Amino acid sequence: MRLPPYLWLAVAIVAEVIATSALRASEGFTRFVPSAVVIAGYVVAFYCLSMTLRTMPVGIVYAIWSGVGIVLITLVAIVLYRQVPDLAAICGLGLIVAGVVVLNLFSKMQAH
């Protein structure tokens, strides 16, 4: 299927966030449904990530994947698990987002 690379990447990130969120609920892979969600989510995530890497540089893709994923997982943790980040965590997340923005806007590695 021929989709734009950023769409593949967005699906990969969402699938990874779902899988990672279900990882806690799997209780060490002792609960079937959350464990199945983890496995399926990571399969989808890595497939979509591999499709993204067909046309985009790995450094850029991984920066976006990890940066956006970290921020989304933090938001999920706040909503689902009431894990509220402190000021240092918020500053760190802001730096991650800033790094991803700088890579996308100013890096010559960027695929167009």
MOURCOR-V767890 format. One line per field, one symbol per residue. ss: DSSP state (h for helix, s for strand, l for the rest). Layout:
BEGIN
ss=???
END
This chain:
BEGIN
ss=llllhhhhhhhhhhhhhhhhhhhhhllllllhhhhhhhhhhhhhhhhhhhhhlllllhhhhhhhhhhhhhhhhhhhhhhhhlllllhhhhhhhhhhhhhhhhhhhhllllll
END
